[in-house]
Amino acid sequence: MSDGIRQESSAGPLRWRLSMSSTLSICFGSLIAVSLLVVLGITVSGGARNTFDLLRREAELGISLIAREIDAHLSSARIQTEFVARVLETGRIDVHDTPGLEALLIGAMAGDPAIGGVVFVHPDGRTVVVDRLDNPVRVNWPGLGKDPDILEALAHARSNGGPRWVPPVWRPDYDRTILMLQRPLWRGGGFMGILVSAISTRGLSERLRDGTEDLSSTVFTLLGEDRVLAHSLLSSSDFPGLSKDNPLPALASFPDPVLANMWDPETRRPTAIPLEVPLRGHTVTVGDDDVVFVYREITGYTEQPLLAGAYFRTGYISDEVDRILNSILAGLAAVLVSLAVAIVVGRRLARPIRRLSSAAQDVGRMNLDDIADLPPSHVIELDHQSQAFNAMRGALKWFQAYVPRPLVSQIVRHGDMSGLESERRNVTVMFTDIVGYSTASEGMSARETTQFLNHHFSILTEEIEACEGTVDKFIGDSVMAFWGAPEKQKNRAVHACSAALAIRRRVEEDNRLRRDASLAPVRMRIGIHSGEATAANIGSRERLNYTVIGDTVNVAQRLEQLGRKVAPDAEVAIVISAETARDTGNAFTTEPAGEMAVRGRSALVEVYALVCEA
């Protein structure tokens, strides 16, 4: 069909055409109207079921959150306790070194917010206690060594020898119910004592409350099936009725009336929600509402398994269905409104698209300085499009800053790197270096060093590019530049020498300003050599550098170093080779400096000092 359209266009004008805004208006209006009608029909038939499934998934999410919090609350305490026990059993810290023991216990408690306190009990009943009360360290807490829980823990440790979780107990000294992890310590068959970590059940309730407050279902944790271990109501510090004989509230009398009737035998029945193992569930009737309970067992922390669960009222589904029916009426009205809105939106959407098309053509021509930033849009996708385009434009401008401009132009013309294959070229290479930079930079801060080098390199880059040169790389305080690649140049040596003299003038002007500011002047050396070199892309697949390599490059660098002999007192010493002097003809005034040895060449090199333009 596209071929047919092109043939018709070439033969003559099309019979009819649509603008972008009209096309978008018709498409959007039709799609919105059809979509709304289809969605409304599907919503009527499946709304209730989808809402019910959503609540089920939310209940499963709540249970997953409970399991994660319990594991984070208790498993991390077990790991921390085992670590401390290993430190003491291996003798890295002596249990009789009370200050060292205190520091270790404080570190264990501080490293795990779930731990409310850590106790070390010597075999004779002496204790070292750290907790989150006002006094973090207590040694030989009066009466704690004779506490029935401690005595029972010592007896159990001597007879069994393994760690264990103790069922929740009410501690009047903590004014809360805690779970205790008891870890006996042994060395060489001798009993060293017992390490006890206390975990507050109130803290577990607080974590569940904070982690599930956005859920519409209510989550809870039971110990067995008749005691409430964690619930949002238990996060309060003044929950009534807890005592040594009643460390956890009974489910039957719990102040949450829905949870209290969880196992009501008269109304309990299977739930219609399909659940996957290990999840279980059932439905009970509480008042006028049917309530769905979903739960699963968590083992490994207490003798009785924990039951993590969530419940929600099915009456919520009826409310959702009523809202869906009301939405149907609003949706029908929205169909009519959407047709009118689509016309307006289509016209507004066409505007930034046309603007983007024009800007994209300028990018293809690399006219980056002529492109203004695309404005933001209230449409998210178009706004993202504008942001992405503006970021691309900025990246391309940075690309021009990092990659030599002649190389960028070459890549744009060829579309790839095929026009930059390796070849031998006649080039002129320049190297620059700041005299005494290492010593001068020692007294500079990082910011001052950066500002100094950026200012210096800006001067050099401006003059080199003004003379049609390519800045290849910055090497510390040095610059390497070349002429004759990637594009061939007839007067490459003349351009290079002109750039060197321009650099000298700029540096001398800059030094006058530096002296006025009581700053030391900048002295530098420049070396220029002409000859054959290999111009190629050097690097890896991931990163390439178009550069010139070979003996010509090496000689240019050595000539720069000879500046200290040729013109030791000059602000800017410019040393050129005989080949460069010959290529410039009579364009410049030079002074012969004789033949000098350069590292890497057995023969002497004839050297000249570049003085000025002829």
Disulfide bonds with the S-S distance in Angstrom:
none
